[in-house]
Amino acid sequence: MPGPEGPPPDIAEALRQLGQTGRASLGAATDAAKAFRSLIAADVSLARSAFGRSLAFTGVAIAFGASSWLLLMAAAVAFLSGSLGWSWATSLLVTAALSILITVYGAWQAVRYFEHTRLKATRRQLARLGIGELSDFTPEPGSPERTRDRTRHDPPQTPDGKPLKDRRGIDVTPP
């Protein structure tokens, strides 16, 4: 007896629908894999760019740190030798202070850009898929909760409140 939706489909129609569902699932899996590949490529590109900038600002910090040391030494020598209007020591101390400020700025920028080399977006997505050391601390794949929010507000830790460590004894840091 036919149901309220009509007669049940015959075996050929059921197989055709099953095939369409399989192709749709394969297409969705392919699209997800392409999107994940794009995410990884973008994350690696950001990390590579950030690493280069980090090296550049580290070079700036080293150069200006060395020059401030040399200027401070020159200021000490000049202080002993005398002055012209503004003394050499004062002018060299001012330039040394400027070099120190630039050194601090360069070091700060290096640390800031180096943070991009951690592949945070990729690590969050891998954890969301159940892969990696953070997979136990991220929301379930169907959950509307954001992985970033979960790992920021509830950093991974052992039951006694100590930081979680991986199998090598290194602290697990949230992405």
C-alpha positions in Angstrom: 0.0 0.0 0.0 1.5 3.4 -1.0 2.5 5.8 1.8 1.4 9.4 2.1 4.4 10.4 -0.1 3.4 8.2 -2.9 4.6 4.7 -4.0 8.1 3.7 -2.9 10.7 4.1 -5.7 11.8 1.1 -7.6 15.3 -0.4 -7.2 16.7 1.4 -10.3 15.4 4.8 -9.0 16.8 4.1 -5.5 20.2 3.2 -7.0 20.2 6.4 -9.1 19.4 8.5 -6.0 22.1 6.7 -4.1 24.6 7.5 -6.9 23.6 11.1 -6.9 24.0 11.4 -3.2 27.4 9.7 -3.4 28.6 12.1 -6.1 27.3 15.1 -4.1 29.2 13.8 -1.1 32.3 13.4 -3.1 31.9 16.9 -4.5 31.5 18.3 -1.0 34.6 16.4 0.2 36.6 17.7 -2.8 35.5 21.3 -2.2 36.4 21.0 1.5 39.8 19.6 0.6 40.4 22.4 -1.8 39.4 25.0 0.8 41.6 23.4 3.4 44.5 23.4 0.9 43.9 27.1 0.2 43.9 27.8 3.9 47.2 26.0 4.4 48.8 27.7 1.4 47.7 31.1 2.7 48.9 30.3 6.2 52.3 29.1 5.0 52.6 32.2 2.8 51.8 34.5 5.8 54.3 32.6 7.9 57.0 32.9 5.2 56.4 36.6 4.8 56.3 37.2 8.6 59.5 35.2 9.0 61.2 37.5 6.5 59.9 40.6 8.2 60.9 39.2 11.5 64.5 38.7 10.3 64.6 42.2 8.8 63.4 43.8 12.1 65.8 41.6 14.0 68.6 43.0 11.8 67.4 46.5 12.5 67.4 45.8 16.2 70.9 44.4 16.1 72.3 47.2 14.0 70.8 50.0 16.1 71.6 48.2 19.3 75.3 47.9 18.2 75.3 51.6 17.1 73.8 52.7 20.4 76.6 50.9 22.3 79.2 52.6 20.0 77.5 56.0 20.5 77.4 55.6 24.2 81.1 54.8 24.3 81.8 57.8 22.0 79.8 59.9 24.3 81.9 58.9 27.2 85.1 59.8 25.3 83.6 63.0 24.1 82.5 63.9 27.6 86.1 63.7 28.7 87.3 65.9 25.8 85.2 69.0 26.1 82.2 70.7 24.3 81.2 73.0 21.5 77.9 74.8 22.3 76.1 71.7 22.9 78.7 69.4 24.1 79.7 66.4 22.0 78.6 64.2 24.9 75.1 65.6 25.0 74.7 65.3 21.2 76.0 61.8 21.2 73.8 60.9 24.1 70.8 62.2 22.3 71.6 60.1 19.2 72.3 57.1 21.4 68.9 57.6 23.0 67.3 57.7 19.6 69.2 54.5 18.6 67.9 52.8 21.7 64.3 53.8 20.8 64.7 52.4 17.3 66.3 49.2 18.7 63.3 48.8 21.1 60.9 49.4 18.2 62.7 47.0 15.9 62.7 44.3 18.6 59.0 44.8 19.2 58.2 44.5 15.5 60.3 41.3 15.2 58.4 39.7 18.1 55.0 40.9 16.6 55.8 39.5 13.1 57.3 36.3 14.5 53.9 35.5 16.0 52.5 34.9 12.5 54.9 32.0 11.9 52.8 29.8 14.3 50.2 28.8 11.6 47.4 29.6 14.0 44.5 29.2 11.5 45.7 25.9 10.2 46.3 24.6 13.8 42.7 25.6 14.7 41.2 23.8 11.7 43.3 20.7 12.3 42.2 20.7 15.9 38.6 21.1 14.9 39.0 18.0 12.7 40.4 16.1 15.6 44.0 16.2 14.5 46.9 17.5 16.7 47.6 18.2 20.3 44.7 20.6 20.7 42.0 18.4 19.3 40.7 17.5 22.8 40.3 21.2 23.7 38.3 22.4 20.7 34.6 22.3 20.0 33.1 19.4 18.1 33.0 19.8 14.3 29.3 20.6 14.2 29.4 23.1 17.1 28.7 26.8 16.4 31.3 27.7 19.0 34.5 29.2 17.5 37.7 27.3 18.0 39.6 30.6 18.6 37.3 31.6 21.4 37.6 28.2 23.1 41.4 28.0 23.0 41.8 31.6 24.2 39.3 31.4 27.1 40.1 27.9 28.2 43.8 27.3 27.5 44.7 23.6 27.5 45.9 22.4 31.0 46.1 19.2 33.0 43.4 18.5 35.7 45.7 19.9 38.4 45.8 23.3 36.5 49.4 22.9 35.1 50.1 23.7 31.4 49.6 20.8 29.1 52.7 19.3 27.6 53.1 17.2 24.4 54.9 13.9 24.3 58.3 15.6 24.2 57.6 17.7 27.3 57.0 21.0 25.5 54.1 23.2 26.6 51.1 23.0 24.2 50.3 26.6 23.2 46.8 27.5 21.8 46.6 28.7 18.3 
